[in-house]
Amino acid sequence: MDELVRRRGAEQVELAELAETLRDFVDANPEFEVPIDRLATWLARLDDEDDG
């Protein structure tokens, strides 16, 4: 995470762009599909009040 912040911390991205990048990553690295999907789901639900 530190490298991401150091290299790209000042950038802003659209969530759709991030999702597409994650899809490309999973296409190239299918063994990461489950954890990437879990991360995407967690990010999508950050503001849900029902998450407990």
C-alpha positions in Angstrom: 0.0 0.0 0.0 2.8 2.4 0.8 4.2 2.2 -2.8 0.7 2.9 -4.2 0.4 6.0 -2.0 4.0 7.1 -2.8 3.7 6.7 -6.5 0.0 7.6 -7.2 -1.2 9.2 -4.0 -2.0 12.5 -5.6 -4.0 11.0 -8.5 -7.7 10.8 -8.7 -9.5 7.9 -10.5 -13.0 7.0 -11.4 -14.3 3.9 -9.7 -15.3 2.5 -13.1 -11.6 2.9 -14.2 -10.4 1.1 -11.0 -12.9 -1.7 -11.7 -11.7 -2.1 -15.2 -8.1 -2.2 -14.0 -9.0 -4.8 -11.4 -10.8 -6.9 -14.2 -7.6 -6.7 -16.3 -5.5 -7.8 -13.3 -7.8 -10.8 -12.6 -7.8 -11.7 -16.3 -4.0 -11.9 -16.2 -3.9 -13.4 -12.7 -7.0 -15.6 -12.2 -5.8 -17.0 -8.9 -6.6 -13.5 -7.4 -10.2 -13.5 -8.5 -11.7 -14.2 -5.1 -9.7 -11.7 -3.0 -10.1 -9.0 -5.7 -13.9 -9.6 -5.8 -14.0 -9.4 -2.0 -12.1 -6.1 -2.1 -14.4 -4.7 -4.8 -17.4 -5.7 -2.8 -16.0 -4.2 0.4 -15.2 -0.9 -1.4 -18.7 -0.8 -3.0 -20.3 -1.2 0.5 -18.2 1.2 2.5 -21.1 3.6 3.0 -23.7 1.0 3.8 -25.2 1.6 7.2 -26.3 -2.0 7.5 -22.7 -3.3 7.4 -22.0 -4.3 10.9 
